[in-house]
Amino acid sequence: MATALFRTIILYFLIMAGLRLMGKRQIGELEPSELVLTMMVSDLATVPMQDFGIPLLNGLIPILCLLSLSMLLSLLSLKSLRLRGLICGKPTILIREGHIQQAAMRQNRFTLDELLEELRGQGISDPTTVKYAVLENSGQLSILLRADQQPITPAQLNKLVEDDVFLPIVLINDGLVIHQNLRKCGRDVKWLEKELADRHLRAPSEVFLMTLDQGDHILCIPKEGQS
């Protein structure tokens, strides 16, 4: 029992480290080479966990080799566009100037139903209103509407709009004060205590979420049952 637990823990952390090396991607956004690597590593990891007669090292070596090969190919693809296109593929235009590229769809085995479903998912019912629809390497469809179909922006109306979009920084996360972020905002604990007191909160433990952005806008959400 202890042997099984020990093997499982080691393999778990090894696979997690490998996935972290692949970057922050969702499963649906993996490149073909990354998906193959994930499947092979998962399959290799199950062998030493199920068969205790196989030395753990025999299961670790193939996994480490695959992870090393993946890192090597990633580094080489950063320096070689040709290798990057060979490993990751290239984006394909499925709609150009409102015209569906039927040959490109057949080449990528992308059906008309799938195309229309992707368009509907982005609120588009007429393919002719699309200037470009690009099938990315991740399998997602990027859509650029024609100029006369795009929403009007204040810049197009020659109106000056104040830039009020800021990235909020979390100061309290589920009752825990993030002191590093507090210092990054140029604030201290005394300031935090005053802001909480103004909101009739006695301690950070009563706060579910508190953020501060560059415009000095504070969002404070008390925990349920607190007021």
ZATOR-232315 format. One record per residue (C-alpha): residue number from 1; residue in one letter; x, y, z. Coordinates in pm, 1 decimal, padded with zeros to 6 digits. Each point is the difference from the previous one (the first is absolute). Last residue first. Layout:
<lopa lumke="NUM" segu="a" c1="X" c2="Y" c3="Z"/>
...
end
This chain:
<lopa lumke="227" segu="s" c1="-02237.2" c2="04314.2" c3="00693.3"/>
<lopa lumke="226" segu="q" c1="00125.4" c2="-00355.6" c3="00038.8"/>
<lopa lumke="225" segu="g" c1="-00219.7" c2="-00310.5" c3="-00041.6"/>
<lopa lumke="224" segu="e" c1="00151.2" c2="-00076.6" c3="-00337.4"/>
<lopa lumke="223" segu="k" c1="00352.7" c2="00130.6" c3="-00019.8"/>
<lopa lumke="222" segu="p" c1="00039.6" c2="00367.0" c3="-00074.4"/>
<lopa lumke="221" segu="i" c1="00069.3" c2="00121.3" c3="-00356.3"/>
<lopa lumke="220" segu="c" c1="00222.9" c2="00305.8" c3="-00025.2"/>
<lopa lumke="219" segu="l" c1="00081.7" c2="00161.4" c3="-00333.0"/>
<lopa lumke="218" segu="i" c1="00211.3" c2="00311.3" c3="00027.7"/>
<lopa lumke="217" segu="h" c1="00055.7" c2="00246.2" c3="-00283.7"/>
<lopa lumke="216" segu="d" c1="00327.8" c2="00184.7" c3="00044.8"/>
<lopa lumke="215" segu="g" c1="00025.4" c2="00053.1" c3="-00378.9"/>
<lopa lumke="214" segu="q" c1="00299.0" c2="-00230.9" c3="-00009.5"/>
<lopa lumke="213" segu="d" c1="-00211.2" c2="-00285.0" c3="00135.6"/>
<lopa lumke="212" segu="l" c1="-00074.4" c2="-00132.8" c3="00348.0"/>
<lopa lumke="211" segu="t" c1="-00156.7" c2="-00335.3" c3="00084.9"/>
<lopa lumke="210" segu="m" c1="-00171.9" c2="-00157.2" c3="00301.2"/>
<lopa lumke="209" segu="l" c1="-00159.2" c2="-00345.3" c3="-00001.7"/>
<lopa lumke="208" segu="f" c1="-00164.7" c2="-00221.2" c3="00265.3"/>
<lopa lumke="207" segu="v" c1="00050.6" c2="00241.5" c3="00288.8"/>
<lopa lumke="206" segu="e" c1="-00083.8" c2="-00091.0" c3="00362.3"/>
<lopa lumke="205" segu="s" c1="00348.2" c2="-00147.5" c3="00057.9"/>
<lopa lumke="204" segu="p" c1="00140.0" c2="00340.5" c3="-00095.7"/>
<lopa lumke="203" segu="a" c1="-00120.4" c2="00130.3" c3="00338.8"/>
<lopa lumke="202" segu="r" c1="-00261.8" c2="00227.0" c3="00156.5"/>
<lopa lumke="201" segu="l" c1="-00215.1" c2="00084.9" c3="-00298.2"/>
<lopa lumke="200" segu="h" c1="-00232.8" c2="00298.7" c3="00027.5"/>
<lopa lumke="199" segu="r" c1="00084.9" c2="00118.5" c3="-00351.5"/>
<lopa lumke="198" segu="d" c1="00193.2" c2="00300.6" c3="00127.1"/>
<lopa lumke="197" segu="a" c1="00171.6" c2="-00238.3" c3="00243.2"/>
<lopa lumke="196" segu="l" c1="00120.9" c2="-00213.1" c3="-00292.3"/>
<lopa lumke="195" segu="e" c1="00146.9" c2="00303.1" c3="-00174.0"/>
<lopa lumke="194" segu="k" c1="00170.5" c2="00107.7" c3="00324.3"/>
<lopa lumke="193" segu="e" c1="00146.9" c2="-00348.3" c3="00056.5"/>
<lopa lumke="192" segu="l" c1="00138.1" c2="-00002.7" c3="-00353.6"/>
<lopa lumke="191" segu="w" c1="00162.2" c2="00339.0" c3="00041.4"/>
<lopa lumke="190" segu="k" c1="00159.9" c2="-00117.6" c3="00324.4"/>
<lopa lumke="189" segu="v" c1="00121.3" c2="-00318.8" c3="-00170.8"/>
<lopa lumke="188" segu="d" c1="00191.8" c2="00191.4" c3="-00263.7"/>
<lopa lumke="187" segu="r" c1="-00058.9" c2="00138.0" c3="-00347.4"/>
<lopa lumke="186" segu="g" c1="00234.0" c2="00079.4" c3="-00288.2"/>
<lopa lumke="185" segu="c" c1="-00192.5" c2="-00224.2" c3="-00239.7"/>
<lopa lumke="184" segu="k" c1="00293.6" c2="-00241.5" c3="-00025.4"/>
<lopa lumke="183" segu="r" c1="00020.2" c2="-00003.0" c3="00379.0"/>
<lopa lumke="182" segu="l" c1="-00356.8" c2="-00128.5" c3="00024.5"/>
<lopa lumke="181" segu="n" c1="00066.0" c2="-00247.0" c3="-00279.4"/>
<lopa lumke="180" segu="q" c1="00285.6" c2="-00153.7" c3="00200.1"/>
<lopa lumke="179" segu="h" c1="-00208.7" c2="00009.0" c3="00319.1"/>
<lopa lumke="178" segu="i" c1="-00269.2" c2="-00226.0" c3="-00143.8"/>
<lopa lumke="177" segu="v" c1="-00245.5" c2="00006.3" c3="00291.5"/>
<lopa lumke="176" segu="l" c1="-00194.3" c2="-00324.6" c3="00047.6"/>
<lopa lumke="175" segu="g" c1="-00375.6" c2="00010.4" c3="00067.8"/>
<lopa lumke="174" segu="d" c1="-00102.9" c2="-00166.3" c3="-00325.0"/>
<lopa lumke="173" segu="n" c1="00252.4" c2="00195.3" c3="-00206.2"/>
<lopa lumke="172" segu="i" c1="00079.0" c2="00346.7" c3="00128.7"/>
<lopa lumke="171" segu="l" c1="00212.6" c2="00250.9" c3="-00192.7"/>
<lopa lumke="170" segu="v" c1="-00073.0" c2="-00116.8" c3="-00354.3"/>
<lopa lumke="169" segu="i" c1="00124.4" c2="00243.2" c3="-00262.0"/>
<lopa lumke="168" segu="p" c1="-00251.7" c2="00136.0" c3="-00247.9"/>
<lopa lumke="167" segu="l" c1="00121.2" c2="00063.6" c3="-00356.0"/>
<lopa lumke="166" segu="f" c1="-00127.8" c2="00335.6" c3="-00117.3"/>
<lopa lumke="165" segu="v" c1="-00240.3" c2="00113.7" c3="-00268.7"/>
<lopa lumke="164" segu="d" c1="-00102.2" c2="00360.5" c3="00059.9"/>
<lopa lumke="163" segu="d" c1="00168.5" c2="00157.5" c3="-00299.8"/>
<lopa lumke="162" segu="e" c1="-00204.5" c2="00314.1" c3="-00044.9"/>
<lopa lumke="161" segu="v" c1="-00177.5" c2="00011.5" c3="-00331.3"/>
<lopa lumke="160" segu="l" c1="00057.3" c2="00273.7" c3="-00253.8"/>
<lopa lumke="159" segu="k" c1="-00250.0" c2="-00018.4" c3="-00280.4"/>
<lopa lumke="158" segu="n" c1="00103.4" c2="-00000.2" c3="-00364.0"/>
<lopa lumke="157" segu="l" c1="-00293.9" c2="-00228.2" c3="-00087.2"/>
<lopa lumke="156" segu="q" c1="00242.0" c2="-00266.4" c3="-00121.8"/>
<lopa lumke="155" segu="a" c1="00192.0" c2="00033.9" c3="00327.3"/>
<lopa lumke="154" segu="p" c1="-00323.3" c2="-00049.9" c3="00196.6"/>
<lopa lumke="153" segu="t" c1="-00034.2" c2="-00344.5" c3="-00162.7"/>
<lopa lumke="152" segu="i" c1="-00264.9" c2="-00115.4" c3="-00245.8"/>
<lopa lumke="151" segu="p" c1="-00064.8" c2="-00373.4" c3="00008.0"/>
<lopa lumke="150" segu="q" c1="00130.0" c2="-00193.4" c3="-00302.0"/>
<lopa lumke="149" segu="q" c1="-00228.1" c2="-00092.7" c3="-00288.9"/>
<lopa lumke="148" segu="d" c1="00097.9" c2="00280.6" c3="-00239.2"/>
<lopa lumke="147" segu="a" c1="00368.9" c2="-00081.9" c3="00048.3"/>
<lopa lumke="146" segu="r" c1="-00045.5" c2="-00367.4" c3="-00081.9"/>
<lopa lumke="145" segu="l" c1="00026.9" c2="-00231.7" c3="00298.7"/>
<lopa lumke="144" segu="l" c1="00316.7" c2="-00171.8" c3="00115.4"/>
<lopa lumke="143" segu="i" c1="-00048.9" c2="-00350.9" c3="00137.5"/>
<lopa lumke="142" segu="s" c1="00248.1" c2="-00230.7" c3="00173.0"/>
<lopa lumke="141" segu="l" c1="-00107.5" c2="-00366.3" c3="-00000.8"/>
<lopa lumke="140" segu="q" c1="00153.3" c2="-00225.3" c3="00263.1"/>
<lopa lumke="139" segu="g" c1="00173.5" c2="-00323.0" c3="-00093.9"/>
<lopa lumke="138" segu="s" c1="00318.1" c2="00080.4" c3="00194.9"/>
<lopa lumke="137" segu="n" c1="00189.3" c2="00055.5" c3="-00324.9"/>
<lopa lumke="136" segu="e" c1="-00245.5" c2="00274.6" c3="-00089.8"/>
<lopa lumke="135" segu="l" c1="-00280.1" c2="-00025.3" c3="-00255.8"/>
<lopa lumke="134" segu="v" c1="-00027.9" c2="00353.4" c3="-00136.4"/>
<lopa lumke="133" segu="a" c1="-00325.7" c2="00168.3" c3="-00095.6"/>
<lopa lumke="132" segu="y" c1="00056.0" c2="00317.9" c3="-00199.2"/>
<lopa lumke="131" segu="k" c1="-00230.7" c2="00271.8" c3="-00129.9"/>
<lopa lumke="130" segu="v" c1="-00314.1" c2="-00144.5" c3="00155.1"/>
<lopa lumke="129" segu="t" c1="-00333.2" c2="00159.1" c3="-00094.5"/>
<lopa lumke="128" segu="t" c1="-00040.1" c2="-00258.2" c3="-00280.8"/>
<lopa lumke="127" segu="p" c1="-00009.4" c2="-00277.9" c3="00262.0"/>
<lopa lumke="126" segu="d" c1="-00344.7" c2="00119.2" c3="00119.9"/>
<lopa lumke="125" segu="s" c1="-00119.2" c2="-00107.0" c3="00346.2"/>
<lopa lumke="124" segu="i" c1="00276.1" c2="00144.8" c3="00214.1"/>
<lopa lumke="123" segu="g" c1="-00042.5" c2="00019.4" c3="00379.3"/>
<lopa lumke="122" segu="q" c1="00336.8" c2="-00148.8" c3="00089.1"/>
<lopa lumke="121" segu="g" c1="-00139.4" c2="-00346.5" c3="00073.2"/>
<lopa lumke="120" segu="r" c1="-00205.1" c2="00031.1" c3="-00317.3"/>
<lopa lumke="119" segu="l" c1="00322.2" c2="00026.1" c3="-00200.3"/>
<lopa lumke="118" segu="e" c1="00150.3" c2="-00305.9" c3="00168.3"/>
<lopa lumke="117" segu="e" c1="-00317.3" c2="-00199.6" c3="-00067.2"/>
<lopa lumke="116" segu="l" c1="-00000.4" c2="00112.1" c3="-00364.0"/>
<lopa lumke="115" segu="l" c1="00355.6" c2="-00124.0" c3="-00041.8"/>
<lopa lumke="114" segu="e" c1="-00070.4" c2="-00331.0" c3="00172.8"/>
<lopa lumke="113" segu="d" c1="-00305.1" c2="-00058.7" c3="-00220.7"/>
<lopa lumke="112" segu="l" c1="00205.7" c2="00081.2" c3="-00309.3"/>
<lopa lumke="111" segu="t" c1="00247.1" c2="-00272.2" c3="00092.7"/>
<lopa lumke="110" segu="f" c1="00367.2" c2="00049.2" c3="00081.3"/>
<lopa lumke="109" segu="r" c1="00205.9" c2="-00289.7" c3="-00135.1"/>
<lopa lumke="108" segu="n" c1="00303.8" c2="00232.2" c3="-00013.8"/>
<lopa lumke="107" segu="q" c1="00055.0" c2="-00055.6" c3="-00373.0"/>
<lopa lumke="106" segu="r" c1="-00375.1" c2="-00004.0" c3="-00062.1"/>
<lopa lumke="105" segu="m" c1="-00039.2" c2="00335.4" c3="00171.6"/>
<lopa lumke="104" segu="a" c1="00293.5" c2="00146.3" c3="-00193.1"/>
<lopa lumke="103" segu="a" c1="-00156.9" c2="-00114.4" c3="-00327.5"/>
<lopa lumke="102" segu="q" c1="-00335.3" c2="00152.7" c3="00096.5"/>
<lopa lumke="101" segu="q" c1="00138.7" c2="00345.0" c3="00073.7"/>
<lopa lumke="100" segu="i" c1="-00322.2" c2="00173.9" c3="00103.2"/>
<lopa lumke="99" segu="h" c1="-00030.2" c2="00343.9" c3="-00158.1"/>
<lopa lumke="98" segu="g" c1="-00070.7" c2="00305.5" c3="00218.8"/>
<lopa lumke="97" segu="e" c1="00332.3" c2="00166.8" c3="-00080.6"/>
<lopa lumke="96" segu="r" c1="00187.6" c2="-00319.6" c3="00085.5"/>
<lopa lumke="95" segu="i" c1="-00160.0" c2="-00271.6" c3="00212.3"/>
<lopa lumke="94" segu="l" c1="00184.8" c2="-00318.7" c3="00098.9"/>
<lopa lumke="93" segu="i" c1="00348.8" c2="00152.7" c3="00028.2"/>
<lopa lumke="92" segu="t" c1="00240.4" c2="-00257.8" c3="00141.4"/>
<lopa lumke="91" segu="p" c1="00244.3" c2="00053.2" c3="00286.4"/>
<lopa lumke="90" segu="k" c1="00327.1" c2="-00193.6" c3="-00033.8"/>
<lopa lumke="89" segu="g" c1="00119.0" c2="-00326.6" c3="00149.7"/>
<lopa lumke="88" segu="c" c1="00151.8" c2="-00044.3" c3="00344.8"/>
<lopa lumke="87" segu="i" c1="00287.3" c2="-00236.9" c3="-00077.2"/>
<lopa lumke="86" segu="l" c1="00068.1" c2="00070.4" c3="-00368.5"/>
<lopa lumke="85" segu="g" c1="-00090.4" c2="00368.6" c3="00024.9"/>
<lopa lumke="84" segu="r" c1="00230.1" c2="00042.2" c3="00299.1"/>
<lopa lumke="83" segu="l" c1="00277.6" c2="-00186.5" c3="-00182.4"/>
<lopa lumke="82" segu="r" c1="-00025.8" c2="00240.0" c3="-00293.4"/>
<lopa lumke="81" segu="l" c1="-00019.6" c2="00303.7" c3="00227.1"/>
<lopa lumke="80" segu="s" c1="00322.3" c2="-00102.0" c3="00174.5"/>
<lopa lumke="79" segu="k" c1="00125.8" c2="00172.5" c3="00314.2"/>
<lopa lumke="78" segu="l" c1="-00303.6" c2="-00040.4" c3="00226.1"/>
<lopa lumke="77" segu="s" c1="-00059.5" c2="-00343.0" c3="-00152.3"/>
<lopa lumke="76" segu="l" c1="00341.3" c2="-00111.0" c3="00125.4"/>
<lopa lumke="75" segu="l" c1="-00085.5" c2="00092.7" c3="00359.1"/>
<lopa lumke="74" segu="s" c1="-00335.1" c2="-00179.6" c3="-00018.6"/>
<lopa lumke="73" segu="l" c1="00161.1" c2="-00305.1" c3="-00161.3"/>
<lopa lumke="72" segu="l" c1="00252.2" c2="-00020.3" c3="00284.5"/>
<lopa lumke="71" segu="m" c1="-00269.9" c2="00040.7" c3="00265.5"/>
<lopa lumke="70" segu="s" c1="-00207.0" c2="-00278.2" c3="-00156.4"/>
<lopa lumke="69" segu="l" c1="00302.2" c2="-00229.5" c3="-00027.3"/>
<lopa lumke="68" segu="s" c1="00081.5" c2="00059.6" c3="00366.9"/>
<lopa lumke="67" segu="l" c1="-00359.9" c2="-00076.2" c3="00099.8"/>
<lopa lumke="66" segu="l" c1="00002.2" c2="-00318.8" c3="-00209.8"/>
<lopa lumke="65" segu="c" c1="00331.7" c2="-00113.9" c3="00146.7"/>
<lopa lumke="64" segu="l" c1="-00117.6" c2="00073.2" c3="00354.9"/>
<lopa lumke="63" segu="i" c1="-00310.9" c2="-00211.1" c3="-00059.2"/>
<lopa lumke="62" segu="p" c1="00204.4" c2="-00283.5" c3="-00152.7"/>
<lopa lumke="61" segu="i" c1="00240.3" c2="00005.7" c3="00302.2"/>
<lopa lumke="60" segu="l" c1="-00267.7" c2="00016.1" c3="00269.7"/>
<lopa lumke="59" segu="g" c1="-00170.9" c2="-00329.5" c3="-00081.4"/>
<lopa lumke="58" segu="n" c1="00314.6" c2="-00209.0" c3="00002.6"/>
<lopa lumke="57" segu="l" c1="00108.9" c2="00187.0" c3="00314.4"/>
<lopa lumke="56" segu="l" c1="-00308.8" c2="-00124.8" c3="00181.7"/>
<lopa lumke="55" segu="p" c1="00115.4" c2="-00357.2" c3="-00048.1"/>
<lopa lumke="54" segu="i" c1="-00267.0" c2="-00219.2" c3="-00162.9"/>
<lopa lumke="53" segu="g" c1="-00125.9" c2="-00275.0" c3="00229.4"/>
<lopa lumke="52" segu="f" c1="-00234.0" c2="00249.3" c3="00168.5"/>
<lopa lumke="51" segu="d" c1="-00220.7" c2="-00004.8" c3="-00311.4"/>
<lopa lumke="50" segu="q" c1="-00288.9" c2="00246.9" c3="00017.3"/>
<lopa lumke="49" segu="m" c1="00185.8" c2="00315.4" c3="00104.0"/>
<lopa lumke="48" segu="p" c1="00306.4" c2="-00086.1" c3="-00209.4"/>
<lopa lumke="47" segu="v" c1="-00218.3" c2="-00027.5" c3="-00315.6"/>
<lopa lumke="46" segu="t" c1="-00240.9" c2="00291.5" c3="00064.5"/>
<lopa lumke="45" segu="a" c1="00269.4" c2="00263.8" c3="-00044.4"/>
<lopa lumke="44" segu="l" c1="00082.3" c2="-00113.7" c3="-00353.3"/>
<lopa lumke="43" segu="d" c1="-00359.5" c2="00054.3" c3="-00113.7"/>
<lopa lumke="42" segu="s" c1="-00018.3" c2="00348.1" c3="00152.3"/>
<lopa lumke="41" segu="v" c1="00335.6" c2="00093.1" c3="-00154.6"/>
<lopa lumke="40" segu="m" c1="-00114.1" c2="-00124.5" c3="-00341.3"/>
<lopa lumke="39" segu="m" c1="-00331.7" c2="00187.6" c3="00010.5"/>
<lopa lumke="38" segu="t" c1="00157.5" c2="00326.4" c3="00115.0"/>
<lopa lumke="37" segu="l" c1="00277.4" c2="-00022.5" c3="-00260.0"/>
<lopa lumke="36" segu="v" c1="-00249.0" c2="-00063.0" c3="-00280.0"/>
<lopa lumke="35" segu="l" c1="-00202.9" c2="00303.0" c3="00112.9"/>
<lopa lumke="34" segu="e" c1="00313.2" c2="00214.4" c3="00012.4"/>
<lopa lumke="33" segu="s" c1="00101.7" c2="-00103.4" c3="-00353.2"/>
<lopa lumke="32" segu="p" c1="-00350.3" c2="00076.0" c3="-00131.2"/>
<lopa lumke="31" segu="e" c1="00004.3" c2="00346.3" c3="00165.7"/>
<lopa lumke="30" segu="l" c1="-00209.0" c2="00026.8" c3="00313.5"/>
<lopa lumke="29" segu="e" c1="-00282.5" c2="00255.1" c3="00012.0"/>
<lopa lumke="28" segu="g" c1="-00285.8" c2="-00242.4" c3="00071.1"/>
<lopa lumke="27" segu="i" c1="00184.8" c2="-00137.3" c3="00302.9"/>
<lopa lumke="26" segu="q" c1="00042.5" c2="00347.9" c3="00144.9"/>
<lopa lumke="25" segu="r" c1="00337.4" c2="00163.1" c3="-00017.0"/>
<lopa lumke="24" segu="k" c1="00235.0" c2="00149.7" c3="00254.6"/>
<lopa lumke="23" segu="g" c1="00340.6" c2="-00117.7" c3="-00113.9"/>
<lopa lumke="22" segu="m" c1="00140.4" c2="-00336.6" c3="-00110.3"/>
<lopa lumke="21" segu="l" c1="00250.9" c2="00011.1" c3="00285.3"/>
<lopa lumke="20" segu="r" c1="-00291.5" c2="00004.2" c3="00244.1"/>
<lopa lumke="19" segu="l" c1="-00129.4" c2="-00321.1" c3="-00157.9"/>
<lopa lumke="18" segu="g" c1="00335.0" c2="-00165.7" c3="00061.1"/>
<lopa lumke="17" segu="a" c1="00011.0" c2="00111.4" c3="00361.4"/>
<lopa lumke="16" segu="m" c1="-00349.7" c2="-00140.3" c3="00052.8"/>
<lopa lumke="15" segu="i" c1="00110.2" c2="-00327.7" c3="-00158.3"/>
<lopa lumke="14" segu="l" c1="00297.4" c2="-00026.8" c3="00236.5"/>
<lopa lumke="13" segu="f" c1="-00209.1" c2="00099.9" c3="00301.2"/>
<lopa lumke="12" segu="y" c1="-00252.9" c2="-00274.6" c3="-00070.2"/>
<lopa lumke="11" segu="l" c1="00265.1" c2="-00259.2" c3="-00084.6"/>
<lopa lumke="10" segu="i" c1="00172.4" c2="00051.0" c3="00335.5"/>
<lopa lumke="9" segu="i" c1="-00327.4" c2="-00004.0" c3="00195.9"/>
<lopa lumke="8" segu="t" c1="-00126.6" c2="-00312.3" c3="-00177.8"/>
<lopa lumke="7" segu="r" c1="00323.9" c2="-00189.9" c3="00058.2"/>
<lopa lumke="6" segu="f" c1="-00000.2" c2="00076.9" c3="00372.9"/>
<lopa lumke="5" segu="l" c1="-00366.1" c2="-00092.0" c3="00038.6"/>
<lopa lumke="4" segu="a" c1="00048.5" c2="-00329.8" c3="-00181.6"/>
<lopa lumke="3" segu="t" c1="00307.4" c2="-00082.2" c3="00209.9"/>
<lopa lumke="2" segu="a" c1="-00181.5" c2="00086.1" c3="00322.7"/>
<lopa lumke="1" segu="m" c1="-00279.8" c2="-00240.0" c3="-00091.7"/>
end
